[in-house]
C-alpha cells in the first residue's frame, strides 16, 4: 500500500497514463479531419455533451463512494482483528492458570498451553491473509497484475504450509490445510483447546467464557472480510460506468472543435490537449473507484493485510515473552505502476 503523503505528479501520470494517452491519440483524429480535411460538420454542440458529463459526474461519485466504503470497511475489519488479537494474547497469558486446579500443573505446562493458544492464533492470521489473497474472476487479470502481485503481496510468493508450520505442529498444519476453510478450522481448534483446558481445570468458567467471546469476535470479523472478498461490487454498476465514461471520452473532442475553432485560425488544435485533459479527469476518477472495489487482492492501494498480520504476530508473541520475533513488513513494500 502506498503510504507516502501523496502520489507525486510523475507517479500519478504513470499509473493513469492510459487515461491520458488514449484520449490524446483519439482527439487527434477528429481535429485533423476538422482542420486539414475541412470537415466542419464533425463539430457537435457542446451543451448536450456537457449534460452527459454532468450526469456522469454524479454517477462516478456514487460508484466511488460505494467503492471507498468497501475499502474503508475492510480497513475497519482488520482494525478490529488487531484489537481482538491483542486481547486474545494477554487474556490467554493471564487466565490460563492452575489456581483452581486440584493439583499444581507440571513445570512449563502452563507456559506451553498459553504459547499454543497464541501460536495457533498467529497461524490463523497466516491462513486468513492467504485466503483473502486468492484471485477471484472479477478481480484484475493479466500479466501486469500478476507481476504486481508477485512483486508486492508476499502471499503470492509464500508457501502456506511453511507459514503454518512456523506456529503449528506439522500434523495440525496438514489437518487444517485439508479443510475447505483453514482459517475457520483453526478457530474451531482453538475452541476445542479451550474445552480441554477447562476440563483440566487450567481455565475457570469465567476465563473460558471470555476467551470464547473473543473467538466469536474473530470469527465474525473473518466472516465480514470474506463477505467483501467473495461478493464483488455489483457488476452492472461497474460495467455500465465504464461504458458511460468511455462514451463521454469519445464525444469530448467533437464538442470542443467548434468552441476552439471560433477563437481564431488554427486554434481548433487546442481541442486535442483540452479533450485529453477532460477525459483524463473522468477516466482516472473511474479508475480510482475500480481499484478500490476489491481491497484484499494485493494491489498497490489495497489494505496492507500482510504488514498488519505481521505486526499483530510480533505484538502477541512479545506478550508471551518471545524474543525471536519475525521481521516486520513495510506497508509500502509494493511497487508502483
C-alpha positions in Angstrom: 0.0 0.0 0.0 1.3 3.5 -0.8 1.9 5.2 2.5 3.5 8.5 1.4 1.9 11.8 1.9 0.6 11.8 -1.6 1.4 10.4 -5.1 3.8 12.7 -7.0 2.7 14.1 -10.3 5.0 11.7 -12.2 3.7 8.7 -10.3 0.1 9.8 -11.0 0.8 10.2 -14.7 2.5 6.8 -14.7 -0.4 4.8 -13.3 -3.0 6.8 -15.2 -1.1 7.1 -18.4 -3.6 5.1 -20.5 -6.3 7.5 -19.4 -4.3 10.4 -20.9 -2.6 8.9 -24.0 -5.6 7.1 -25.5 -7.9 10.2 -25.4 -5.0 12.3 -26.7 -4.5 10.0 -29.7 -8.2 9.8 -30.3 -8.7 13.6 -30.2 -6.1 14.0 -33.0 -8.3 12.2 -35.5 -11.4 14.4 -35.5 -9.3 17.5 -35.0 -7.1 16.7 -38.1 -10.2 16.0 -40.1 -11.8 19.3 -39.0 -8.7 21.4 -39.7 -7.0 19.7 -42.5 -9.9 18.0 -44.2 -12.3 20.9 -43.7 -15.0 18.6 -42.3 -16.6 21.2 -40.1 -19.8 19.1 -39.8 -17.9 16.9 -37.4 -18.3 19.6 -34.7 -21.1 18.8 -32.3 -22.8 21.3 -29.9 -21.1 21.3 -26.6 -24.3 21.6 -24.5 -25.6 18.1 -24.9 -22.1 16.6 -24.3 -21.7 18.7 -21.2 -25.1 17.4 -19.9 -23.7 13.8 -20.4 -20.6 14.9 -18.4 -22.7 16.3 -15.5 -24.8 13.1 -15.3 -21.6 11.0 -15.5 -20.0 13.0 -12.7 -22.9 12.2 -10.4 -22.7 8.5 -11.4 -18.9 8.4 -10.8 -19.5 10.0 -7.4 -21.9 7.2 -6.5 -19.6 4.5 -7.7 -16.5 5.9 -5.9 -18.4 6.4 -2.7 -19.5 2.7 -2.8 -16.0 1.5 -3.7 -14.5 3.6 -0.9 -17.0 2.2 1.6 -15.8 -1.3 0.7 -12.1 -0.3 1.2 -12.8 1.5 4.5 -14.9 -1.3 5.8 -12.0 -3.7 5.0 -9.7 -1.5 7.0 -12.1 -1.3 9.9 -12.4 -5.1 9.9 -8.6 -5.5 10.2 -8.5 -2.8 12.9 -11.0 -4.9 14.9 -8.8 -8.0 14.3 -5.8 -6.1 15.7 -7.7 -5.3 18.9 -9.2 -8.7 19.3 -5.8 -10.4 18.7 -4.1 -8.4 21.4 -6.9 -9.2 23.8 -6.7 -12.9 22.9 -2.9 -12.9 23.7 -2.9 -11.3 27.1 -6.2 -13.0 28.2 -4.7 -16.4 27.3 -1.5 -15.5 29.0 -3.1 -14.3 32.3 -6.2 -16.6 32.6 -4.7 -20.0 31.7 -3.7 -20.9 35.3 -3.7 -23.7 37.8 -5.0 -21.6 40.6 -8.3 -23.5 40.6 -6.9 -26.9 39.8 -6.8 -29.7 42.3 -3.1 -30.0 41.9 -0.4 -27.7 40.5 0.4 -28.1 36.9 3.8 -29.7 35.8 6.6 -27.1 35.3 6.4 -25.5 31.9 2.9 -26.9 31.1 1.1 -23.6 31.7 3.6 -21.7 29.5 3.3 -24.3 26.8 -0.5 -24.1 26.8 -0.5 -20.3 26.7 2.0 -20.4 23.9 0.0 -22.9 21.9 -3.1 -20.7 22.0 -1.1 -17.6 20.9 0.8 -19.5 18.2 -2.3 -21.0 16.8 -3.7 -17.5 16.5 -0.6 -16.5 14.5 -1.3 -19.4 12.2 -4.9 -18.2 11.9 -3.6 -14.8 10.7 -1.5 -16.5 8.1 -4.3 -18.7 6.9 -6.7 -15.8 6.7 -4.5 -13.5 4.8 -3.7 -16.2 2.3 -7.4 -16.9 1.8 -8.1 -13.3 1.2 -5.4 -13.1 -1.5 -6.9 -15.8 -3.7 -7.7 -14.2 -7.0 -11.4 -14.1 -8.0 -12.7 -14.0 -11.5 -13.9 -10.4 -11.1 -10.6 -9.1 -9.9 -7.8 -7.7 -12.1 -6.4 -10.3 -14.5 -3.4 -10.3 -16.9 0.4 -10.3 -16.9 0.7 -6.7 -15.5 -1.5 -7.5 -12.5 0.3 -10.9 -11.9 3.6 -9.0 -11.9 2.2 -6.5 -9.3 1.0 -9.3 -7.1 4.2 -11.4 -7.4 6.4 -8.4 -6.6 4.1 -6.9 -4.0 2.0 -9.0 -1.6 4.1 -11.8 -0.1 1.2 -14.3 -0.1 1.8 -14.9 -3.8 5.4 -16.0 -3.1 5.0 -17.8 0.1 4.1 -21.4 0.7 1.1 -21.6 3.2 2.3 -25.0 4.6 5.6 -23.5 5.6 3.9 -20.5 7.1 1.6 -22.6 9.2 4.4 -24.9 10.3 6.2 -21.9 11.9 3.4 -21.9 14.5 1.7 -25.3 14.4 2.8 -29.0 14.7 3.1 -30.5 11.2 0.2 -32.8 11.9 -2.2 -30.0 12.8 -1.0 -27.9 9.8 -1.7 -30.8 7.5 -5.1 -31.3 9.0 -6.0 -27.6 8.7 -4.9 -27.4 5.1 -7.1 -30.3 4.1 -10.2 -28.3 5.1 -12.3 -26.1 2.9 -11.7 -23.1 5.1 -8.4 -23.5 7.0 -8.8 -20.2 8.9 -12.2 -21.1 10.3 -11.0 -24.6 11.2 -8.1 -23.0 13.2 -10.7 -21.0 15.2 -12.6 -24.3 15.8 -9.4 -25.9 17.0 -8.9 -23.0 19.4 -12.4 -23.7 20.8 -11.6 -27.3 21.2 -8.4 -26.4 23.0 -10.3 -24.2 25.4 -12.7 -27.0 26.2 -9.7 -29.3 27.0 -8.2 -26.7 29.3 -11.5 -26.2 31.1 -11.8 -29.9 31.6 -8.2 -29.9 33.0 -9.1 -27.1 35.5 -6.5 -24.9 33.8 -9.2 -22.5 32.8 -12.1 -21.5 35.0 -15.6 -20.8 33.8 -15.3 -17.1 33.6 -12.0 -17.3 31.6 -13.4 -19.9 29.3 -16.4 -17.6 28.6 -14.2 -14.6 27.9 -11.9 -16.4 25.5 -14.9 -17.9 23.7 -16.3 -14.4 23.2 -13.0 -13.4 21.6 -13.2 -16.4 19.3 -16.7 -15.4 18.3 -15.5 -11.9 17.6 -12.6 -13.2 15.5 -15.0 -15.4 13.5 -17.3 -12.5 13.0 -14.5 -10.3 11.6 -13.3 -13.2 9.4 -16.9 -13.5 8.0 -17.1 -9.8 7.3 -13.8 -9.9 5.4 -15.0 -12.9 3.4 -18.2 -11.1 2.5 -16.1 -8.3 0.9 -13.8 -10.8 -0.8 -16.4 -13.2 -2.1 -19.2 -10.8 -3.1 -18.0 -8.3 -5.8 -19.0 -4.8 -6.4 -22.2 -5.3 -8.4 -21.2 -5.9 -12.0 -24.0 -3.9 -13.5 -22.7 -0.7 -11.9 -19.0 -1.4 -12.7 -19.8 -2.3 -16.3 -22.2 0.5 -17.2 -20.0 3.0 -15.6 -17.0 2.1 -17.8 -19.2 2.2 -20.9 -20.5 5.7 -19.9 -17.1 7.2 -19.2 -15.5 5.9 -22.4 -18.5 7.1 -24.4 -18.1 10.6 -22.9 -14.3 10.5 -23.7 -15.1 9.7 -27.3 -17.6 12.6 -27.6 -15.5 15.3 -25.9 -13.2 16.2 -28.8 -16.2 16.6 -31.1 -17.8 19.1 -28.7 -14.6 21.1 -28.4 -13.8 21.6 -32.1 -16.2 24.5 -32.7 -15.5 26.0 -29.3 -11.8 26.4 -30.0 -12.3 26.9 -33.8 -14.2 30.1 -33.1 -11.2 31.6 -31.3 -9.2 32.0 -34.5 -7.4 30.3 -37.3 -5.7 27.1 -36.3 -6.8 27.3 -32.7 -9.1 24.2 -33.1 -5.9 22.2 -32.5 -6.3 23.2 -28.8 -9.2 20.8 -28.7 -6.6 17.9 -28.6 -4.9 18.7 -25.3 -8.1 20.0 -23.6 -10.1 17.0 -24.7 -7.4 14.7 -23.3 -7.3 16.7 -20.1 -11.1 16.4 -19.6 -11.2 12.8 -20.5 -8.2 12.1 -18.2 -10.0 13.5 -15.2 -13.1 11.4 -15.7 -11.3 8.2 -16.7 -8.9 8.4 -13.8 -11.7 9.0 -11.4 -13.3 5.9 -12.7 -10.0 4.0 -12.3 -9.7 5.1 -8.7 -13.1 3.6 -8.0 -12.2 0.4 -9.8 -9.0 0.0 -7.9 -10.9 0.4 -4.6 -13.5 -2.2 -5.2 -11.5 -5.2 -4.1 -9.4 -4.2 -1.1 -7.8 -7.6 -0.5 -6.4 -8.6 -3.9 -2.9 -7.4 -3.3 -2.7 -4.3 -5.4 -0.6 -1.2 -4.5 -3.6 0.7 -3.0 -5.3 -2.2 -1.1 -5.5 -2.7 2.7 -2.0 -3.8 3.8 -3.1 -7.0 5.5 0.3 -8.6 5.1 2.1 -6.0 7.2 -0.8 -5.7 9.6 -0.8 -9.5 10.2 2.9 -9.5 10.8 2.5 -6.5 13.2 -0.1 -8.4 15.1 2.1 -11.5 15.2 5.0 -9.6 16.6 2.8 -8.0 19.3 1.2 -11.2 20.5 4.5 -13.2 20.5 6.1 -10.5 22.6 3.2 -10.7 25.1 4.2 -14.3 25.9 7.9 -13.5 26.3 9.2 -14.5 22.9 12.3 -12.7 21.8 12.9 -14.3 18.4 10.3 -12.2 16.6 9.8 -12.4 12.8 10.9 -9.3 10.9 8.3 -6.6 10.3 6.9 -5.9 6.9 6.6 -2.4 5.5 3.1 -1.4 4.4 4.5 0.3 1.3 6.5 -2.6 0.1 4.5 -2.9 -3.2 5.8 -1.5 -6.4 4.0 1.3 -8.2 3.0 1.2 -11.8 
